[in-house]
């Protein structure tokens, strides 16, 4: 074999390695626990954050965080009507939506780029007070990646714990959870030897564990119970939903 053959092989190998590195980086997960600056409104699969737009006599959509939703709402939209009723402030939007029964249709009259269109969705259950959300972002792929929002969830050592269908579950396991035996769908039964009664109960008691101390959880998986232990990591830095662009 000629030296040029080996040179070509080395070049191909380098390109393959670079491609693998780019692929891995492009699909890396990022997680951010966000404190919303604005008023959150629940959407199917996510939320939109509203802020005042007095010059436009409407409520502005400051941030949309959703996954798998067909609701045509985008950052910067101006909401001028709710179910045919004129609204000019965030409070008026809230008042109109609160008057709609859960599961009934909400119709938003939206101004965008000089045009007007309607966006409709089913009224969602109200999120937990305080505006705490966890956003999981996967970069890359078609459309620039995906994002998923967990309302009222708790981030623990690379996994998201959230209340779902009346149970406290492991809602997602992220790249950072390597080495911790948690799987999506695990039902959290106990924390530090005491029964977990709700997502809020888990969040409060997890917050009382000091960084570096051992966290002990009992989970049910496939009908069997098992104990998972790990050292509590330092909390991640909070971000602001209205000031962070995940797909930069």
C-alpha positions as CSV (number, residue, x, y, z in Angstrom):
1,X,0.0,0.0,0.0
2,X,1.3,3.5,-0.9
3,X,1.9,6.3,1.6
4,X,-0.9,8.2,-0.1
5,X,-3.3,5.4,0.8
6,X,-2.5,5.7,4.5
7,X,-2.7,9.5,4.4
8,X,-6.2,9.2,2.9
9,X,-7.2,6.7,5.6
10,X,-6.0,9.1,8.3
11,X,-7.9,12.0,6.8
12,X,-11.1,9.9,6.6
13,X,-10.6,8.8,10.3
14,X,-10.1,12.4,11.4
15,X,-13.3,13.5,9.6
16,X,-15.3,10.7,11.2
17,X,-14.1,11.6,14.6
18,X,-14.9,15.3,14.1
19,X,-18.3,14.4,12.8
20,X,-19.0,12.3,15.9
21,X,-17.9,15.1,18.1
22,X,-20.1,17.6,16.3
23,X,-23.1,15.2,16.5
24,X,-22.6,14.7,20.2
25,X,-22.3,18.4,20.9
26,X,-25.3,19.2,18.7
27,X,-27.6,16.9,20.6
28,X,-26.3,17.7,24.1
29,X,-28.9,18.4,26.7
30,X,-29.1,21.7,28.6
31,X,-31.2,22.2,31.7
32,X,-32.3,25.4,33.3
33,X,-34.6,26.0,36.3
34,X,-36.2,29.3,35.4
35,X,-38.0,31.9,37.5
36,X,-40.4,33.4,35.1
37,X,-40.4,37.2,34.7
38,X,-44.0,37.9,33.7
39,X,-47.3,36.1,34.0
40,X,-47.4,32.4,33.0
41,X,-50.4,31.0,31.1
42,X,-50.6,27.2,30.6
43,X,-50.6,25.8,27.1
44,X,-50.9,22.2,26.0
45,X,-47.4,21.0,26.4
46,X,-45.9,24.2,27.9
47,X,-46.5,27.8,28.8
48,X,-46.5,31.3,27.5
49,X,-45.2,34.2,29.6
50,X,-47.1,37.5,29.2
51,X,-46.0,41.1,29.8
52,X,-47.6,44.5,29.5
53,X,-47.5,46.3,26.2
54,X,-49.3,49.6,26.9
55,X,-48.2,51.4,23.7
56,X,-49.9,48.6,21.7
57,X,-53.0,48.4,24.0
58,X,-52.5,44.6,24.3
59,X,-50.7,41.9,26.3
60,X,-47.4,40.9,24.7
61,X,-46.1,37.3,24.7
62,X,-42.7,37.7,26.1
63,X,-41.7,34.0,25.9
64,X,-43.2,30.7,24.7
65,X,-41.9,27.5,26.1
66,X,-43.6,24.4,24.7
67,X,-43.0,21.0,23.2
68,X,-45.2,19.0,20.9
69,X,-47.9,21.7,20.8
70,X,-49.7,22.9,17.7
71,X,-50.8,26.2,19.4
72,X,-49.7,29.0,17.0
73,X,-48.3,31.4,19.6
74,X,-44.9,33.0,19.2
75,X,-42.6,35.4,21.1
76,X,-43.6,39.0,20.5
77,X,-47.3,38.2,19.7
78,X,-49.8,40.8,20.9
79,X,-53.0,39.3,22.4
80,X,-55.9,41.7,21.7
81,X,-58.9,39.4,22.1
82,X,-59.8,36.4,24.2
83,X,-62.9,34.5,23.0
84,X,-64.1,37.6,21.2
85,X,-63.6,40.0,24.1
86,X,-61.2,42.9,23.7
87,X,-58.3,42.8,26.2
88,X,-55.6,45.5,26.7
89,X,-53.7,44.3,29.7
90,X,-52.3,41.1,31.2
91,X,-54.8,41.2,34.0
92,X,-57.7,41.3,31.4
93,X,-56.3,38.3,29.6
94,X,-56.1,36.4,32.9
95,X,-59.6,37.4,33.9
96,X,-61.0,36.2,30.6
97,X,-59.1,32.9,30.6
98,X,-60.0,32.3,34.3
99,X,-63.7,32.6,33.3
100,X,-63.3,29.7,30.9
101,X,-63.9,26.2,32.3
102,X,-61.0,23.7,32.2
103,X,-61.1,21.7,29.0
104,X,-63.1,24.3,27.1
105,X,-61.7,26.1,24.1
106,X,-59.7,29.3,24.5
107,X,-59.5,31.5,21.4
108,X,-56.8,34.2,21.2
109,X,-57.0,37.1,18.8
110,X,-53.4,37.8,18.0
111,X,-51.6,40.6,16.2
112,X,-48.4,39.6,14.5
113,X,-46.2,41.4,11.9
114,X,-49.1,43.7,10.9
115,X,-51.6,40.8,10.5
116,X,-54.2,39.2,12.7
117,X,-54.9,35.5,13.3
118,X,-56.6,33.2,15.8
119,X,-54.9,30.7,18.1
120,X,-57.1,28.2,19.9
121,X,-56.3,25.6,22.6
122,X,-58.0,23.8,25.4
123,X,-58.0,25.5,28.8
124,X,-55.3,23.9,30.9
125,X,-55.1,23.3,34.6
126,X,-53.5,26.2,36.5
127,X,-49.7,25.7,37.1
128,X,-48.2,25.9,40.6
129,X,-47.8,29.4,42.1
130,X,-44.4,31.0,42.1
131,X,-43.6,30.6,38.4
132,X,-40.9,27.9,38.9
133,X,-40.4,25.8,35.8
134,X,-37.7,23.4,34.6
135,X,-36.7,23.7,31.0
136,X,-34.9,20.8,29.2
137,X,-33.3,21.8,25.9
138,X,-31.8,19.4,23.3
139,X,-29.8,21.3,20.7
140,X,-29.5,20.3,17.1
141,X,-31.7,18.2,14.8
142,X,-34.3,19.5,12.5
143,X,-35.8,22.8,13.6
144,X,-32.8,23.6,15.8
145,X,-33.6,21.1,18.5
146,X,-36.5,20.7,21.0
147,X,-37.4,22.0,24.4
148,X,-39.6,20.5,27.1
149,X,-41.0,22.3,30.1
150,X,-42.0,20.7,33.4
151,X,-44.3,22.8,35.6
152,X,-43.6,22.8,39.3
153,X,-40.9,20.1,38.9
154,X,-37.8,19.6,41.0
155,X,-34.3,19.1,39.4
156,X,-32.3,16.5,41.4
157,X,-28.8,15.3,40.2
158,X,-29.7,15.3,36.5
159,X,-33.3,14.1,36.8
160,X,-36.6,15.9,36.9
161,X,-39.2,15.0,39.5
162,X,-42.7,16.1,38.8
163,X,-46.3,15.3,39.8
164,X,-48.0,13.5,37.0
165,X,-51.5,11.9,37.0
166,X,-51.7,12.0,40.8
167,X,-48.2,10.4,41.4
168,X,-44.8,11.9,42.0
169,X,-42.6,10.5,39.2
170,X,-39.3,10.8,37.5
171,X,-40.4,12.8,34.5
172,X,-37.1,12.9,32.7
173,X,-33.5,11.6,33.1
174,X,-30.9,13.9,31.6
175,X,-27.3,13.3,30.5
176,X,-26.1,14.7,33.9
177,X,-27.7,11.8,35.7
178,X,-25.0,9.3,34.7
179,X,-24.4,6.7,37.4
180,X,-27.7,7.4,39.2
181,X,-30.2,4.6,38.9
182,X,-33.3,6.5,38.0
183,X,-35.5,5.9,35.0
184,X,-38.3,7.9,33.4
185,X,-41.6,6.7,34.9
186,X,-40.2,5.7,38.3
187,X,-42.8,6.5,40.9
188,X,-41.2,8.2,44.0
189,X,-42.6,6.7,47.1
190,X,-40.3,7.9,49.9
191,X,-37.6,10.5,50.5
192,X,-35.2,10.2,53.4
193,X,-37.4,7.4,54.9
194,X,-40.7,9.4,54.8
195,X,-43.6,8.9,52.4
196,X,-43.8,11.5,49.6
197,X,-47.4,12.9,49.5
198,X,-47.1,15.4,46.5
199,X,-44.7,17.1,44.2
200,X,-44.6,20.1,46.5
201,X,-43.9,17.9,49.5
202,X,-40.9,16.3,47.6
203,X,-39.6,19.7,46.5
204,X,-39.8,21.2,50.1
205,X,-38.1,18.2,51.8
206,X,-35.5,17.8,49.1
207,X,-34.6,21.5,49.6
208,X,-34.0,20.8,53.3
209,X,-31.2,18.3,52.5
210,X,-27.8,19.9,52.7
211,X,-25.5,19.9,49.7
212,X,-23.2,17.0,49.9
213,X,-25.4,15.0,52.2
214,X,-26.8,11.6,51.1
215,X,-30.3,11.7,49.4
216,X,-32.2,8.4,49.8
217,X,-35.2,7.7,47.6
218,X,-37.5,4.7,47.4
219,X,-39.0,4.3,43.9
220,X,-41.4,1.8,42.4
221,X,-40.4,0.5,39.0
222,X,-42.3,-2.3,37.2
223,X,-44.2,-3.2,40.3
224,X,-41.0,-3.5,42.4
225,X,-39.6,-1.1,45.0
226,X,-35.9,-0.2,45.1
227,X,-33.7,2.4,46.9
228,X,-31.6,5.0,45.1
229,X,-28.9,7.0,47.0
230,X,-26.7,9.8,45.8
231,X,-24.9,12.8,47.2
232,X,-26.9,16.0,46.8
233,X,-25.2,18.3,44.3
234,X,-25.0,22.1,44.5
235,X,-28.1,23.8,43.0
236,X,-27.8,25.0,39.4
237,X,-27.8,28.6,38.6
238,X,-31.3,30.0,37.9
239,X,-32.1,31.8,34.7
240,X,-34.8,34.1,33.4
241,X,-37.3,32.7,30.9
242,X,-37.7,36.1,29.2
243,X,-33.9,36.6,28.9
244,X,-32.5,33.3,27.8
245,X,-32.5,32.0,24.3
246,X,-31.9,28.2,24.4
247,X,-31.0,27.8,20.7
248,X,-28.2,30.3,20.6
